[in-house]
Amino acid sequence: MNAAERAGLPIAPSRLGFGCASLGSRVAAADGLNALAAAFDAGVNWFDVAPAYGAGEAETLLGRFLRGRRDRAFVVTKVGMAPPRRLGALRLAYALGRPLAARATAVRSGFRSLAATRNRPLPLTAEFVERSIGESLKRLAIDCVDVYALHDPDPADVGRDDVRAALARALKRGQARAVAVAGRFDACRAALAAGEPYSALQTSVADLDYGGAELAGAGLLLVSHSVFGVGGGALAQLRAKLAAAPNRHRRLVAAGYDADSRRAAAELLLDCALASNPDGVVLASMFRSEHRAADLARARRRVGPVALGLLDEALA
Ligand SMILES: NC(=O)c1ccc[n+]([C@@H]2O[C@H](COP(=O)([O-])OP(=O)(O)OC[C@H]3O[C@@H](n4cnc5c(N)ncnc54)[C@H](OP(=O)(O)O)[C@@H]3O)[C@@H](O)[C@H]2O)c1
């Protein structure tokens, strides 16, 4: 029995999952729905969402997409973060900035640092954990999610008896098939220590890199995110390294990576994410068709741990 079956999930998850954080915010509704459909038709069946995503719009849009597809898709939603508060001048900045931010990378990273685009943590009470899933199900227009996760929780909240009991009641009522922690490594570790009801963990690729063996050894379903990183993240850093040292890129080309160093950097990061989580799901934001095509093509190849060595070399 694999980790997905142990977590009580009915069909096999795809290796790549679609991250919906930008659905309805950076990515307009129609474009987002088209991207979800294209990924689904190409075999992606795991969709990661949260009440805070898409400035509060993503769950409703994902619900639209799920019509007629629910039994062939996994849905993960979360509890613990609220969408950005957008008042007055910030609301105007958001409205004016969004179309521009969708086009220009430099503007986008500056735009993301605005308070108007940052999700807000909410205090985790048992009552909130129970109420939030009902609200999510309503927005998603479904009866049950596959995974209900604490969203970036404080590790101290993960093992709290009242929080675990509220999650267990959501399972018992059939509102979720599995419950998880989606957050930092220390919060995932707290879920491992707590045991039930947690049966899945979601954390960043970088965290898996140093804690992978510990998390993977527990036999829970593992999901990784932050492969490329937003504004100045892993992809920007690796691209800068390869641009500054063409010999490092040449070594990657010799190993079969793209002749364009920017594309080679993305390929290598995704390979490393897949290699560091060989039995789980790797999330990516795949709204642009060129990203989606590149990511799907990469996931079809099984490169394995050799990619991790190449990344160490490229970053040395
Ligand atoms: N605590 C949590 O639970 C948590 C935290 C972070 C993220 N997440 C989940 O993980 C999902 C992914 O988020 P992430 O932070 O990991 O973002 P990501 O997938 O690393 O994406 C970051 C950026 O990289 C771009 N990209 C994707 N494929 C690419 C490629 N082949 N070449 C160049 N650029 C590429 C994306 O573009 P496009 O989208 O425009 O195609 C996006 O702008 C989120 O949507 C969310 O569902 C969860």
Ligand as a Chemical Component Dictionary entry (heavy atoms), coordinates in Angstrom:
data_LIG
# 
_chem_comp.id                   LIG 
_chem_comp.type                 NON-POLYMER 
_chem_comp.pdbx_formal_charge   0 
_chem_comp.three_letter_code    LIG 
# 
loop_
_chem_comp_atom.comp_id 
_chem_comp_atom.atom_id 
_chem_comp_atom.alt_atom_id 
_chem_comp_atom.type_symbol 
_chem_comp_atom.charge 
_chem_comp_atom.model_Cartn_x 
_chem_comp_atom.model_Cartn_y 
_chem_comp_atom.model_Cartn_z 
_chem_comp_atom.pdbx_ordinal 
LIG N1  N1  N 0  2.484  26.689 3.043   1  
LIG C1  C1  C 0  1.943  26.242 1.933   2  
LIG O1  O1  O 0  1.038  25.441 1.959   3  
LIG C2  C2  C 0  2.451  26.713 0.588   4  
LIG C3  C3  C 0  3.500  27.633 0.490   5  
LIG C4  C4  C 0  3.937  27.993 -0.792  6  
LIG C5  C5  C 0  3.317  27.461 -1.923  7  
LIG N2  N2  N 1  2.286  26.583 -1.763  8  
LIG C6  C6  C 0  1.598  25.981 -2.936  9  
LIG O2  O2  O 0  2.557  25.686 -3.928  10 
LIG C7  C7  C 0  2.140  26.291 -5.158  11 
LIG C8  C8  C 0  3.311  26.674 -5.972  12 
LIG O3  O3  O 0  3.891  27.818 -5.350  13 
LIG P1  P1  P 0  5.422  28.025 -5.341  14 
LIG O4  O4  O 0  5.774  29.102 -4.416  15 
LIG O5  O5  O -1 6.016  26.674 -5.163  16 
LIG O6  O6  O 0  5.585  28.608 -6.796  17 
LIG P2  P2  P 0  6.380  27.979 -7.997  18 
LIG O7  O7  O 0  5.700  26.795 -8.542  19 
LIG O8  O8  O 0  7.775  27.851 -7.529  20 
LIG O9  O9  O 0  6.198  29.134 -9.094  21 
LIG C9  C9  C 0  6.871  30.380 -8.973  22 
LIG C10 C10 C 0  6.951  31.012 -10.337 23 
LIG O10 O10 O 0  7.698  30.142 -11.197 24 
LIG C11 C11 C 0  7.047  30.110 -12.454 25 
LIG N3  N3  N 0  7.358  28.838 -13.148 26 
LIG C12 C12 C 0  6.708  27.638 -13.135 27 
LIG N4  N4  N 0  7.316  26.756 -13.966 28 
LIG C13 C13 C 0  8.363  27.411 -14.496 29 
LIG C14 C14 C 0  9.363  27.048 -15.436 30 
LIG N5  N5  N 0  9.440  25.818 -15.967 31 
LIG N6  N6  N 0  10.297 27.981 -15.785 32 
LIG C15 C15 C 0  10.267 29.213 -15.256 33 
LIG N7  N7  N 0  9.339  29.624 -14.347 34 
LIG C16 C16 C 0  8.400  28.734 -13.978 35 
LIG C17 C17 C 0  5.570  30.260 -12.169 36 
LIG O11 O11 O 0  4.955  30.814 -13.331 37 
LIG P3  P3  P 0  3.400  30.677 -13.777 38 
LIG O12 O12 O 0  2.585  30.316 -12.610 39 
LIG O13 O13 O 0  3.084  32.034 -14.307 40 
LIG O14 O14 O 0  3.338  29.658 -14.878 41 
LIG C18 C18 C 0  5.581  31.216 -11.005 42 
LIG O15 O15 O 0  5.559  32.544 -11.443 43 
LIG C19 C19 C 0  1.277  27.470 -4.744  44 
LIG O16 O16 O 0  0.444  27.858 -5.801  45 
LIG C20 C20 C 0  0.556  26.874 -3.571  46 
LIG O17 O17 O 0  -0.493 26.074 -4.068  47 
LIG C21 C21 C 0  1.859  26.198 -0.542  48 
# 
loop_
_chem_comp_bond.comp_id 
_chem_comp_bond.atom_id_1 
_chem_comp_bond.atom_id_2 
_chem_comp_bond.value_order 
_chem_comp_bond.pdbx_ordinal 
LIG N1  C1  SING 1  
LIG C1  O1  DOUB 2  
LIG C1  C2  SING 3  
LIG C2  C3  SING 4  
LIG C2  C21 DOUB 5  
LIG C3  C4  DOUB 6  
LIG C4  C5  SING 7  
LIG C5  N2  DOUB 8  
LIG N2  C6  SING 9  
LIG N2  C21 SING 10 
LIG C6  O2  SING 11 
LIG C6  C20 SING 12 
LIG O2  C7  SING 13 
LIG C7  C8  SING 14 
LIG C7  C19 SING 15 
LIG C8  O3  SING 16 
LIG O3  P1  SING 17 
LIG P1  O4  DOUB 18 
LIG P1  O5  SING 19 
LIG P1  O6  SING 20 
LIG O6  P2  SING 21 
LIG P2  O7  DOUB 22 
LIG P2  O8  SING 23 
LIG P2  O9  SING 24 
LIG O9  C9  SING 25 
LIG C9  C10 SING 26 
LIG C10 O10 SING 27 
LIG C10 C18 SING 28 
LIG O10 C11 SING 29 
LIG C11 N3  SING 30 
LIG C11 C17 SING 31 
LIG N3  C12 SING 32 
LIG N3  C16 SING 33 
LIG C12 N4  DOUB 34 
LIG N4  C13 SING 35 
LIG C13 C14 SING 36 
LIG C13 C16 DOUB 37 
LIG C14 N5  SING 38 
LIG C14 N6  DOUB 39 
LIG N6  C15 SING 40 
LIG C15 N7  DOUB 41 
LIG N7  C16 SING 42 
LIG C17 O11 SING 43 
LIG C17 C18 SING 44 
LIG O11 P3  SING 45 
LIG P3  O12 DOUB 46 
LIG P3  O13 SING 47 
LIG P3  O14 SING 48 
LIG C18 O15 SING 49 
LIG C19 O16 SING 50 
LIG C19 C20 SING 51 
LIG C20 O17 SING 52 
# 
